[in-house]
């Protein structure tokens, strides 16, 4: 079973470069069991981040092509699902860290200095590939500025800055998903087809009428229940209707991407929309898994360090809880608010275009 890389006749150890890998957990510094576990958990996260970046870049490049072949979509969905699985696995991995007692962590915490997950360049890179912008963070925190400062202090870290700059120069997954749903055929009409604007505009307006009817029915039912003052009910439903109108008709104009998403979500049963809806679902599942992972990180941190300031100098748990509010794919979340009961949807035009074998009302 002996072999080495030169003749391709690997052993388990040479293939995985185990000797190198197993030298990186601080044995030479004589770390405690607690600290070695702390290092290994971080390293496994970073290994998974590496795979996540590779998957997300692959999906971004495939989906970002000017014309995306049909067979590329299943491969994108597959990549997104793998990333979701990884985040779900990582969300459970916090449990291993929770075997560290607060006192056990304090025993070596000061030795970390200002080192913090806040400086994980792979985390920042995957956020950039997804499309998380400084504005979306709310705090306007810009990882590029952060890593510029780190590289100034320590030039050996310039490679991290370069990676982030390169990722930032490419379109994000958020942008390519938006461009892709923009091309959704709506009521049998494609962008660039003659009369496409009219078809899409009619569809959006018909849907808004349906939403208005649905919302007024719900308002009337709530009025009857008598649980809240009528003015409060009226104001709440009126506000929701305005929000939905603004979402589908920003500045009074329809947004073809949002209209495409609305179409995919509303007519999920159409055969031609099978893969588009699988892709949209996969993106939402991925973002949900990330949010849960961020939330679980905050709870683990609360349990181990309470409300202390983080080693990176942030407010700690409060900062981490704020990161769980990040949303990149806001339209994919927003579209849920806009849907109506199936029987209220505008009647589908050109059903044969979506490969109906028989048409039913
Ligand atoms: C005892 C274990 C841990 C504690 C107490 C802890 C605590 C914290 C705190 C307080 C922050 C906020 C920034 C700061 O002020 O430092 C933070 C950020 C972060 N931590 Fe942890 N952490 C732990 C383990 C981990 C592990 C294993 C990872 C895996 C890579 C990780 C990844 C991150 C990341 C990526 C951030 C940045 C979050 C963001 O800005 O969105 N942490 N951590």
Boltz pocket constraint, residues with backbone or C-beta under 6 A from the ligand:
constraints:
  - pocket:
      binder: B
      contacts: [[A, 38], [A, 41], [A, 42], [A, 45], [A, 46], [A, 97], [A, 100], [A, 105], [A, 115], [A, 116], [A, 117], [A, 118], [A, 119], [A, 120], [A, 123], [A, 297], [A, 300], [A, 301], [A, 304], [A, 305], [A, 308], [A, 309], [A, 310], [A, 311], [A, 312], [A, 313], [A, 314], [A, 315], [A, 316], [A, 317], [A, 319], [A, 320], [A, 323]]
      max_distance: 6.0
